[in-house]
């Protein structure tokens, strides 16, 4: 099997014909200027050692060397062997509250940004485990299903925000039920749910959601974000500029408070743990240490090709061509004089 590790560098090959055209134009312009300065009959007298053929050859060498360098930079690789690797790990669904109250700044830079930073740090620690993300406010939905593609997971995580879910609210029970439903029940992997929320204004039947998680042997970890004293909720315009704070129908500023009791109950009854989010602390590091102690289970196989680099096959000739061009002069030689006459470059 053959592939390029960095195929984006191959786009540079589009420059080669452009540069070739530029070299040709400059050579013709140079010739015209020389003819304007003196007639062709005087060229052998004025420039007895100049070879037009060597100038064209040096330009061709530059273009060929650049072509080799671009191919070398793209790192061509050849697959040498195909291996089947067993995939083992645990399944984790992150449940992220993206309601307006998560924009509160009692945790810097905000409750939501703090949660996303911790989730991103967790993704970087994972090795073979599958992770999925569910976002919720008034209604939950799967931002991305269980995956081991951590790069894609980070991209979808970055896109999560308060505008992701149109209906506002804090439907923790519905989000838990969706997470339980989204696991692969045919897989024997250990499963865990991690909830980031301020826990405020929860909707639905929490008891039923807890029972559903317990029935499926799923531990639920909860991280409460915010202050129990209450803080205002910033409101932003389309440009991301803060224009004030959220107000109720009477014009009073709305305060958002952490509801820790519900989150503590969810964690304790499902065998998980509760943490209160704080500035400068990464709660997911503690949770990950817990999760890493869970027995990892085989959940599939994937075929991996072992590739070896072959960029030096193109880098070596590129260097040789550049050295050749460096030591090549534009003075005439007997060999190039004959070649130029055959090509019609000189008389």
PAROFI-698624 format. One record per residue (C-alpha): x, y, z. Coordinates in pm, 1 decimal. Layout:
BEGIN
- X, Y, Z
...
END
This chain:
BEGIN
- 0.0, 0.0, 0.0
- 114.8, 350.7, -79.9
- 15.1, 683.0, 71.3
- 135.9, 1035.5, 146.3
- 158.5, 1121.7, 517.6
- 121.4, 1494.4, 440.2
- -57.4, 1521.8, 105.2
- -128.3, 1892.1, 158.8
- 226.1, 1971.5, 39.4
- 142.9, 1825.6, -302.0
- -71.4, 2133.6, -370.0
- 259.8, 2313.9, -414.8
- 307.2, 2124.0, -741.5
- 55.0, 2362.6, -896.6
- 329.9, 2625.8, -871.7
- 566.6, 2434.3, -1100.2
- 399.9, 2523.0, -1434.6
- 353.0, 2881.2, -1310.0
- 723.7, 2908.9, -1228.8
- 815.5, 2745.5, -1561.3
- 609.1, 3006.7, -1743.2
- 771.8, 3281.6, -1536.7
- 1123.4, 3152.8, -1622.3
- 1032.6, 3137.8, -1990.9
- 891.8, 3491.8, -1985.2
- 1194.4, 3635.6, -1804.4
- 1434.1, 3461.6, -2046.5
- 1248.9, 3605.2, -2346.9
- 1237.8, 3951.5, -2189.3
- 1609.0, 3933.1, -2117.5
- 1674.9, 3835.2, -2478.0
- 1464.7, 4123.5, -2613.6
- 1638.4, 4374.6, -2388.0
- 1973.2, 4241.3, -2507.9
- 1865.7, 4276.6, -2871.1
- 1755.2, 4633.9, -2805.7
- 2094.9, 4707.6, -2657.0
- 2291.5, 4549.5, -2940.0
- 2220.1, 4348.9, -3252.7
- 2260.6, 3972.7, -3262.8
- 2577.7, 4007.7, -3465.8
- 2744.0, 4185.3, -3171.2
- 2635.7, 3931.0, -2905.8
- 2938.1, 3698.1, -2957.5
- 3164.4, 4002.5, -2919.7
- 2993.4, 4159.5, -2617.7
- 2913.0, 3828.5, -2441.2
- 3165.9, 3577.3, -2570.2
- 3125.2, 3337.8, -2276.7
- 2748.5, 3361.8, -2219.4
- 2540.8, 3047.0, -2290.2
- 2162.5, 3079.3, -2324.3
- 2131.5, 2702.7, -2312.3
- 2292.3, 2683.1, -1969.2
- 2054.9, 2946.4, -1838.1
- 1757.7, 2739.4, -1952.3
- 1915.7, 2425.7, -1805.6
- 1968.4, 2592.7, -1464.9
- 1604.8, 2699.2, -1455.9
- 1493.9, 2345.3, -1542.0
- 1714.3, 2204.1, -1265.2
- 1555.9, 2443.2, -1012.9
- 1206.0, 2337.5, -1113.8
- 1290.1, 1967.8, -1101.4
- 1457.7, 2005.6, -760.5
- 1154.9, 2195.0, -626.0
- 927.2, 1916.6, -753.7
- 1133.5, 1655.2, -569.8
- 1136.5, 1866.3, -252.2
- 757.7, 1902.6, -251.2
- 709.5, 1529.4, -298.2
- 963.2, 1461.2, -22.0
- 781.5, 1705.0, 212.2
- 456.6, 1513.9, 153.6
- 635.9, 1209.0, 298.9
- 550.7, 920.3, 63.9
- 509.1, 597.8, 259.5
- 482.5, 231.2, 167.7
- 283.9, -14.0, 375.8
- 503.0, -303.7, 476.0
- 267.2, -518.4, 681.1
- -93.7, -540.4, 794.1
- -174.2, -620.9, 1154.6
- -500.4, -688.5, 1336.0
- -510.3, -505.0, 1668.1
- -762.1, -580.0, 1941.3
- -942.9, -273.4, 2076.4
- -990.9, -267.1, 2452.3
- -1118.8, 1.0, 2684.3
- -1428.4, 143.3, 2848.7
- -1716.0, 348.7, 2713.3
- -1769.9, 702.1, 2844.3
- -2049.9, 942.0, 2759.0
- -1991.9, 1303.4, 2852.9
- -2320.5, 1486.0, 2917.7
- -2269.5, 1861.9, 2885.7
- -2516.5, 2129.8, 2991.8
- -2522.7, 2408.4, 2729.2
- -2808.0, 2612.5, 2877.0
- -2774.8, 2992.6, 2909.8
- -2692.7, 2963.4, 3280.4
- -2366.6, 2789.0, 3183.3
- -2242.0, 3125.5, 3053.5
- -2218.3, 3253.0, 3411.9
- -1866.2, 3361.2, 3503.0
- -1839.5, 3255.5, 3866.6
- -1592.4, 3002.0, 3723.7
- -1346.8, 3156.6, 3479.2
- -1371.6, 3209.1, 3190.3
- -1725.5, 3067.3, 3224.7
- -1891.9, 2751.2, 3349.2
- -1925.0, 2617.6, 2994.9
- -1570.1, 2698.5, 2885.3
- -1433.1, 2544.6, 3205.3
- -1626.9, 2223.7, 3131.7
- -1509.2, 2211.8, 2769.0
- -1147.5, 2260.0, 2877.6
- -1170.7, 1969.2, 3121.6
- -1337.9, 1746.7, 2861.4
- -1063.6, 1829.9, 2611.5
- -800.8, 1738.0, 2871.6
- -979.9, 1408.3, 2933.5
- -982.2, 1326.0, 2561.2
- -605.0, 1377.9, 2550.6
- -559.4, 1120.0, 2828.5
- -768.9, 847.5, 2667.3
- -596.3, 546.4, 2511.9
- -830.1, 306.2, 2333.6
- -1139.7, 405.5, 2532.4
- -1448.7, 515.3, 2341.0
- -1596.2, 855.4, 2421.4
- -1920.5, 1022.3, 2315.7
- -2076.8, 1361.5, 2386.1
- -2437.3, 1454.8, 2457.9
- -2531.7, 1821.3, 2491.1
- -2853.3, 1932.9, 2652.2
- -3057.7, 2227.5, 2767.5
- -3436.8, 2190.6, 2731.8
- -3379.7, 1882.9, 2511.9
- -3071.6, 1660.3, 2476.2
- -2910.7, 1529.7, 2159.4
- -2597.0, 1338.5, 2065.0
- -2320.6, 1575.3, 1955.7
- -2109.0, 1275.3, 1854.3
- -2152.7, 901.2, 1927.9
- -1897.6, 673.1, 2090.8
- -1569.8, 695.0, 1903.1
- -1196.3, 643.8, 1935.3
- -1130.2, 923.2, 1684.4
- -1016.7, 1176.3, 1942.5
- -928.8, 1445.3, 1686.0
- -1285.1, 1444.5, 1552.3
- -1416.7, 1440.1, 1909.2
- -1226.3, 1760.3, 1987.0
- -1365.9, 1929.8, 1676.3
- -1724.5, 1848.9, 1774.3
- -1653.3, 1956.8, 2131.5
- -1529.1, 2296.9, 2012.0
- -1854.7, 2344.7, 1820.1
- -2072.3, 2287.9, 2129.0
- -2226.1, 2604.0, 2272.3
- -2542.7, 2764.8, 2404.9
- -2670.8, 2802.0, 2048.4
- -2635.2, 2427.8, 1985.9
- -2970.4, 2346.7, 2148.8
- -3265.7, 2574.7, 2060.5
- -3485.1, 2489.7, 2361.2
- -3362.5, 2630.1, 2691.2
- -3393.2, 2455.0, 3025.7
- -3192.6, 2191.1, 3214.7
- -3331.8, 1848.2, 3129.7
- -3082.8, 1635.0, 3323.1
- -3311.0, 1329.4, 3341.2
- -3370.2, 1327.0, 2964.8
- -2996.9, 1366.7, 2900.8
- -2915.0, 1073.4, 3130.6
- -3174.3, 853.2, 2959.6
- -3037.8, 942.7, 2616.0
- -2684.4, 857.4, 2729.7
- -2795.4, 518.7, 2863.6
- -2983.1, 450.8, 2539.9
- -2685.6, 554.8, 2325.6
- -2448.2, 296.4, 2471.1
- -2400.2, -26.9, 2278.0
- -2592.9, -265.6, 2500.4
- -2456.0, -566.6, 2310.8
- -2102.7, -471.6, 2415.0
- -1966.2, -604.9, 2741.6
- -1753.9, -298.2, 2804.7
- -1775.3, -113.7, 3133.8
- -1973.9, 207.4, 3096.6
- -1973.3, 544.6, 3270.8
- -2150.9, 878.9, 3233.7
- -1994.2, 1211.4, 3332.6
- -2236.8, 1503.7, 3369.8
- -2131.1, 1870.5, 3362.9
- -2410.0, 2103.0, 3477.0
- -2513.2, 2364.1, 3728.9
- -2805.9, 2131.3, 3808.2
- -3052.8, 2418.0, 3817.7
- -3419.7, 2393.5, 3710.6
- -3397.4, 2022.6, 3636.0
- -3689.8, 1874.5, 3448.0
- -3828.9, 1523.4, 3420.2
- -3815.9, 1224.0, 3649.4
- -3469.2, 1206.1, 3806.2
- -3562.2, 893.1, 4003.6
- -3654.4, 704.8, 3685.8
- -3330.2, 818.6, 3517.1
- -3124.7, 696.7, 3814.7
- -3302.1, 360.4, 3811.9
- -3241.2, 331.5, 3438.4
- -2865.9, 385.6, 3486.8
- -2851.5, 138.4, 3777.6
- -3040.4, -124.9, 3579.0
- -2779.0, -101.8, 3304.4
- -2488.7, -104.4, 3553.9
- -2371.6, 243.4, 3453.2
- -2187.2, 463.1, 3702.9
- -2270.1, 833.2, 3680.1
- -2017.3, 1096.9, 3782.8
- -2146.8, 1450.9, 3829.1
- -1960.3, 1780.4, 3828.7
- -2153.1, 2079.1, 3961.8
- -2044.4, 2407.3, 3811.6
- -2123.8, 2736.1, 3976.6
- -2184.9, 2909.1, 4305.7
- -2468.3, 2820.3, 4546.1
- -2502.2, 3193.4, 4623.7
- -2608.7, 3280.2, 4268.8
- -2457.9, 3501.8, 3999.6
- -2607.3, 3687.7, 3700.3
- -2615.2, 3533.4, 3352.2
- -2430.7, 3737.9, 3085.3
- -2611.8, 3805.9, 2756.9
- -2415.2, 3848.4, 2434.2
- -2495.5, 3992.7, 2091.7
- -2425.9, 3827.3, 1755.4
- -2067.9, 3959.4, 1763.5
- -1995.1, 3798.0, 2099.5
- -1998.6, 4128.3, 2289.6
- -2167.0, 4131.0, 2630.4
- -2471.0, 4357.8, 2625.1
- -2596.6, 4302.3, 2977.8
- -2745.2, 4031.0, 3197.4
- -3049.0, 3808.5, 3160.5
- -3365.6, 3952.5, 3315.4
- -3705.1, 3810.1, 3401.0
- -4041.5, 3941.3, 3279.9
- -4038.7, 4208.4, 3550.9
- -3699.7, 4341.6, 3448.7
- -3510.8, 4192.0, 3742.6
- -3167.0, 4039.0, 3687.1
- -3187.8, 3657.9, 3698.2
- -2943.3, 3479.9, 3929.1
- -2828.2, 3126.3, 3856.3
- -2743.4, 2901.4, 4152.9
- -2577.8, 2562.3, 4175.6
- -2818.3, 2282.7, 4276.4
- -2572.4, 2037.0, 4428.4
- -2820.7, 1812.3, 4608.2
- -2962.6, 1654.7, 4291.8
- -2616.7, 1593.1, 4148.1
- -2496.0, 1437.9, 4472.9
- -2794.8, 1205.3, 4471.2
- -2736.3, 1094.9, 4111.9
- -2371.5, 1013.6, 4182.2
- -2422.5, 835.0, 4514.5
- -2709.3, 614.1, 4394.9
- -2533.8, 501.4, 4075.2
- -2193.2, 428.2, 4226.2
- -2023.7, 738.6, 4088.2
- -1880.9, 1046.4, 4261.0
- -1981.9, 1410.5, 4287.6
- -1742.9, 1702.9, 4249.1
- -1799.3, 2075.3, 4273.9
- -1618.8, 2252.3, 3994.4
- -1372.3, 2520.3, 4091.1
- -1115.3, 2747.7, 3931.4
- -771.9, 2592.6, 3894.5
- -883.7, 2233.8, 3953.4
- -937.3, 1960.2, 3697.9
- -1209.3, 1734.0, 3835.5
- -1189.0, 1504.0, 3536.1
- -833.3, 1410.6, 3628.8
- -967.4, 1255.0, 3948.9
- -1254.4, 1092.1, 3759.7
- -1017.0, 956.4, 3494.4
- -801.7, 799.1, 3766.1
- -1118.0, 624.4, 3887.3
- -1214.8, 517.6, 3538.2
- -865.7, 389.5, 3459.9
- -904.0, 136.8, 3742.3
- -1209.0, -12.7, 3572.0
- -1132.0, -335.3, 3389.8
- -1091.8, -267.0, 3018.2
- -1290.0, -495.9, 2790.4
- -1229.4, -597.3, 2430.3
- -1492.6, -436.6, 2208.3
- -1361.2, -492.2, 1858.8
- -1069.5, -524.9, 1622.5
- -914.0, -293.9, 1369.7
- -660.9, -354.7, 1096.6
- -352.6, -136.8, 1115.4
- -101.1, -95.8, 835.1
- 261.1, -38.5, 930.4
- 403.3, 227.4, 696.5
- 767.4, 314.9, 632.2
- 888.0, 653.3, 507.9
- 1032.5, 685.0, 159.1
- 1082.2, 1062.9, 141.5
- 1459.8, 1025.5, 104.3
- 1413.2, 879.8, -244.3
- 1307.9, 1229.2, -349.7
- 1512.6, 1437.5, -105.4
- 1848.1, 1293.6, -217.9
- 1809.0, 1377.1, -591.1
- 1674.4, 1720.9, -499.2
- 1990.8, 1795.9, -300.3
- 2213.3, 1662.3, -582.6
- 2032.8, 1878.9, -838.1
- 2070.4, 2189.6, -621.8
- 2442.0, 2118.9, -576.0
- 2476.3, 2071.5, -953.5
- 2303.8, 2403.0, -1018.6
- 2516.9, 2578.3, -756.3
- 2843.9, 2476.0, -918.2
- 2720.3, 2524.8, -1276.9
- 2834.0, 2846.7, -1442.3
- 2670.8, 3027.7, -1731.7
- 2993.1, 3024.4, -1932.5
- 3000.1, 2843.2, -2262.8
- 3147.6, 2496.3, -2296.6
- 3215.3, 2287.1, -2605.6
- 2949.2, 2031.2, -2511.7
- 2677.1, 2288.4, -2444.7
- 2783.2, 2489.1, -2750.6
- 2704.4, 2193.4, -2976.9
- 2380.4, 2124.3, -2789.1
- 2269.2, 2485.0, -2818.9
- 2327.2, 2484.5, -3193.4
- 2121.4, 2169.2, -3234.1
- 1839.7, 2325.4, -3029.7
- 1864.0, 2648.9, -3223.6
- 1945.9, 2852.4, -2915.6
- 2273.1, 2975.4, -3063.4
- 2422.2, 3008.3, -3410.6
END
